[in-house]
Amino acid sequence: MTPPRRAARRGGRAVPLALALLLAGCTAAGGDGVASVTDDPASAVTSVSITPVTPAGLVTGPGVSSTAITLAVLVDPERDRGTVQGVRLWQGSVNADGGLCGRSVTLVVTGAGGVPTDPAEAYRQVGRDALGVITTPGGGDLADLLAADAMPALAAGGPALTSAPLPVGATDDVLAINALAYLQGADLLPAGAPVGVLTDGGPSAVDALTGARWWVRQEGAGALAVRPVGSDTDLTDWGGAPVVLGLADAAAVSRLAESVPAGTTVVTTVDGYDPAVWSPAALAVAAQGRVLVTAPTPAFGSDQPAAAAVAAEFRAAGGTDPGARLLAGYAAATEWGRLLTGMCADLALTRSAATDALAAVGPAPDGSLLGPTDPGAIALGLPATRVSAMSRADPGAPAGLAPLTWLESDDDIDAYRPPR
């Protein structure tokens, strides 16, 4: 695999305003309810250290005790795909280094320790006791609850302009734009050729289609042939389109892969490609190298330094079966680590402080798992990051994916603005 051909070009800056998408619900049931103030002079910060100690005057709220910071990891088991693996790996690394703000990180996880497996039910029962939430992209009841409570919640991707959870990785529109640019650069999508699109009409599909339409207009490329998922949808004849985007769940994209003409490339997301769900015929198409997957992070096994470092951590911890979202889970947790470090410096471990930190934390380093992601950009109606990675579906590879690129972007993506 070669290093990225394109690099993100967004400059670093702090955004001096609270995230409007979260502030809309700041007086709802998920408010801070400040619990305590730490005022022990012996705990004051006297020097800079890798692991912060508890400073004097630290204000804390729900999910924070004198010894621990609790985050809720609320993930549907069917969509987990390694998310919890990644968050737990980050937790172990942080706690081995002394924790954050003089506290260990503890997790409340769906399906573990008596916590319900349904994310919304888990949130109702125990999630409101946490400082914040990590979850996977998607809407539904959990997203509504998070938004109503103004609960700080992060996911490594999802639809653009989503307030709950906040997509700190490449959004679905960015994934589609960068995937089409990659296909063109790899000579898999000739200039002027049509592009097929199979869509289930969900929020992620709608967002991805928005990005695809922008790219087609920007490039003066061929038309999009858009078809809905359905029992009577023709999946065999795409009018000569060399590429079909599968914007649907794994079962629908499996049927697409086994139906398209020979030589056609299917491009989908982690949700659309699941070896455990795909039929043998669809997996045979993947084994031919004709299924590509776009994602917010490089695939497990990538030699991108951040991805390689996490993979080494995973193996050192005895891990042997990584999930396709392991790196995404680790990345979302790392963003919480950046927020908590800033919150500690500002003497406030509360939910409103987390909202402020999202606006002020600034871009992550270019070499991060999500690239130079800047959560503060979301309040301005912009993607937190404009880079993403491509992989090849390979049922025999770790997590079922063979990495193709590091994090890269379409050359013109700085001009893209998600429609409000």
N, C-alpha and C positions, 0 to 999 in steps of 0.2 A: 504494500500500500504506500502511496506517495503522500507527502505533506499537502496541505490544502492549496488549491490554485488561487483562491480568493480569500482575503481576510476581511474581517469586519472593520469598517472605517469610522464607526461612531466614536466621537471623542468623549472623555470622561467629564462628568459634571455632577454636582449635587443639585437636587431639585428642591428649592426652598418653600415647599408647601406640602401639607398633608395630603395623602391620597384621597381624592374626592370620592372614588368608588367605594372606599371603606368608610369614610366619614359620614356618609349618608345615614348610616345606622348606628352612630356612636352612642346614642342614648338608649339603645335597645337592651334586651335581657342580658347580652354578653358584655356589659360594661365592666369597668375595671374593678369596682368594689374593693378599693385599696385595703390590703390586709395588714401591712406592718411597715415599720420603718426601722432599718438597721442603724443604730447610732453608737455602736461600740467603737471607741477611738482606736482600740487595738487592731481593728479590722481595716483601718484606712489604707489606701494605696500609697506606698512610699517610693516605689520604683516601677519602671516599666518591665513587664514580664510576659512571657508567652501565655501563661495561664493567669488570668486576672484573679485577684483576691477580692473578697467582699469589701467594698468601700464603705466609709461612714456615710450615713444619710441616705442609703439606698432605699427607695420606695418600691414595694412589691405588691403584686395583686394575685388574683386567682392563678393557680398552677405554679406558684413559686413559694418555697419554704426556705428556711435558713440553710438547708442542705441540698435541695434539689430544685430543678426546673423541669416541669412536666409538659411534654408535647403529646398530642393525640395523633396517631397514625390511623386514619380512617379510610380503608380501602376495601372495595368489594373483592372477595376472594377470586372471582372470575376475571377480574381486571388487574389483580395484583402483579403477576408476572415478574416478581423480583423486587417490587417497590419496597416492601417491608425488609427484605434482605439488605437492600442498600441503606435504608435508614438505620437499621440495627448496626450495620458495619460502621457507619459514621458515629453513632452513639458510642460504640466501643472505642473508637479511635480518640474521640473527644475526652471520654472519661479516663482513658489511660494516660492522657496528658494533663490530668488534673481538673477536668470539667470546664465550665464557663462561669465566670463571675463568682468563683469560689464554691460552685455547686455542681453536683453531678447532674447529668441529663437522664431523666427517666421517661419511659414511653408508655402510653396507653394504646393498645393495638387491637383492632377489630379481630374477633375470633380467638383472642388469647386471654388467659386469666379470667374467664367468665364474662368477658366483654362480648356483646352481641356481634354476629358476623355482618349484619346489615349496617352499613355506615351511618345512615340517618338514625337508626335506633341506638347505635353505639353513642352517637353524639348526644342524643337526648338523655341517655343514662349517665354517661361519664365524660363526654367530650367537653362539656361546659366547665368542667373543673380544671381543664388544661389551660396553659397560657396561649397556645395556638395550635394549629392543625397542619398536618401534611397529608395530602391525598393525591389521587390520580386525576387527570383531566376529565371533565364531564359535568353534567348538570344534575338534574333530579332533585329529590327531596333534600339531600345533604346540602347542595348548593343553596337552596332556598333558606335553609336554617342558618347556614353560615352568614349569608347576606343579611338576614333579619337581625342577627345578633352582632353584626359588625365584628365577627370573630376573625382575627388574622389567620389566613389559611393560604398555603402555597402549593402549587403543583408545577411540575416541570413541563409545562405546555398546556394546550387547550385552545378553545376559541378566543379570538382577539376581543378586547374590551370586556372581558368577563371580570366581574368584581369578586366572585367567590367560586372556587379558589382563584387567587391571582396567578396568572400564567407567567412564571419567571423564566421559562425556557421558550424556545421558538414556538409561536402559535401556529395553528393549523394553516392559516393563509401563508405564513412565511415558509412552512414546510413545503407547501405546494409550489410556491414560486421557486424556491431553491432546487426542488426536485426537477422541475421542468428545465431550469438552467443547466443542471447537471446532465440531463438527457441530451440536450442540444450539444453541450460541449463534448459528450462522449460519442457523438454521431449516431445516437439511437433515435433522435427526433430531427429529421431533415427540415430545413427551412420551408415553411408553408404547408407542412403536413398537418392533417387534422389530428386532434387528440380526443380519444374517447373518455367519457367520465361515467362511472356507475355511482350513484349517490343514494343514500338512504334518507336524505332530507333532514338529518339531525343537525344540531348546532355545529359540530365539528366539520361535517360534510359541507354545510352552507359556507362556513368560514374558509375552508380549503378551496371551494369553488370560486369564492370571491378573489382569492389570491391567484388562482389559475386564470381567471378572466382578465385580471390586471396584467399578468405576464403576457398573455396573448396579444392584448392591445399594445403593450410596451414594445414587444418584439415584432409586431406586424405579422404574427405567426398565423397558422391555419386555424380554422374554426374549431370550437369545442362541440363534440357530439354527446350531449348529456342525456342519460337515461336513468329512470328511477329503478330501484330494487323492486322486483315483483315477479310473480310466477309466470307472467306472460311477456317479460322483457327479453328481447333477443340479445343473447350474450355471445353469439357466434359470428355475427357480421357487423363490423364497426366501420364500414365504408372505407377500408384501406388504412385506417389509423394505425400507425406503428406502435403507439403507446396508448394504454388505457389506465386511467386513474381509478383505483378501487377505494371509494370513500364510503365504506360501510363496515359492518362487523365481519368477523373472521369467517362465519358460515357463508355469507353472501360473496365475499371475495374469493373464497375457495371455489365456489361455483363458477365465478368469473374466470379464474385461472385455468380451470379444466375445460373451459368452453371457447376461449379466444383462439383465433387462427394461429397456426404454427408461425413462429417468428415475431409474434406480437409480445411486447414487454408490458407486464403488469406492474404498476407502482402503487404501493399502499403504505399504511402506517403500522405501528406495532399492534394496534387494535384490529387491523385488517388481516394480519398474518399471525397465525397461531398454529404451530405444527400439531398441537394436541387436538385441534378442531378440524384442520384441513383434511380433505379426502386423499387417499393414495394417488389418485390421478392428478390432483392439484400439487401435491408434494413432488410428483415426478416432473411437473413443469418447473417448479422451484429448483430441482436438482439440475435442470438444464441451464440455469442461470438467467431465467426469463422473468424472475420476480425480484423487484427491488423495493427496499423499505426506507422511508425517510423518517428521521427521528430527531429530537432535540439534542441528544448526546451521541457521540460515537458508539459503535457497537462494542460489546465486551470482546476483548481480544485485540482492540485497536492499539497501535503503537503511539497514538496521541499521548503525550506524557501524563496528563491528568488521568486519562482512562487507564493507562498502563499501571499507574500508581495504585488506583483503587483495585484493579484486578490483582495486583500483588498482595494488597491487604487482605482481599477475600481469600486468596489461597493460603496466606500465612495463618488466617483464622480457621483453616480447615475446610473452607468452602469448596464444593466440588460440582455443584449444579446451579450455575448462575441463571437468573431469569432475565428476560429481555429488557425489563425496566430496572434492573439493579442499579445501573449508573444514574438513571433518572431519579430514583429514590435518594441515592447518595447526594446528588446535585441539589435537590430541593432541601434536604437537611442541611447541606453546607450553606445555603442561603439563609436558613434560620440561624446558623452559627454566626454569619456575618452580622445579622441584625442584633443578635444577643450581645455580641462583643461591643457594638456601638451603644446599645441600651445600657450596658453596665457602665460604660464610660460616662453616660449621661445620668447615671444614678437613678434609673427607673426601669424596673422589670415588670411592666404592666402592658395591657393590650393597647391602650392608646399610645404608649411609648413605642410599641412595635409598629403601629401605623405611621408614626412620625419617622421611625427608622427606615421604613420602606421608601419614604420619599427622599431621605437624606443619605442613604448608604452609598450611593454612587455606583459606578460600574465595577463589576468583578474583574480580575485580571484577564487579559486576552486568552491565556492558556487554560482557563477554567473549563469544567465539564460542560457548561452552557455558554461558553464564550464570555464576552464582556457584558453580561446581563446587568441591566440597571432597572430595578423595580420602579424607580421614580418616574420612568418614562411612561408607565401605564396610565398615570393620572393625566398625562398630556395627550392621551389617545394614541400613543405610539407603542410598538412592540418593545418589550424589555430587551430583547436581543433579536438580531436579524441573521444569525448564523444557525446552521443545522448540518446534519451529517447524513450520508447515504450508506446503505449496506445492501448486501445481496442475501436474499433468503437462502439458507443452506441448512436443511434439517440435521445435518451431521455436525455442524459447528456449535461451539458453546452458545447457549441461549438461542440457537437456531439461526444466527446471523453471522455473516462474514463481512468485516468492515471494508468499505471501499474508499471513504474519505475521512479526513478530520472534519473540523467545523469550517464551513465555507458559506458564501452567499452569492446570489446573483449579482453581477457587476452593477446593475442599476437599482438595486433594492433600496438604497437610501431615498429614492424618490417615492417609495410606496408609503401611502397613508391609509390605514384601515378606515373604511367609511364609518362615520359615527351614526 
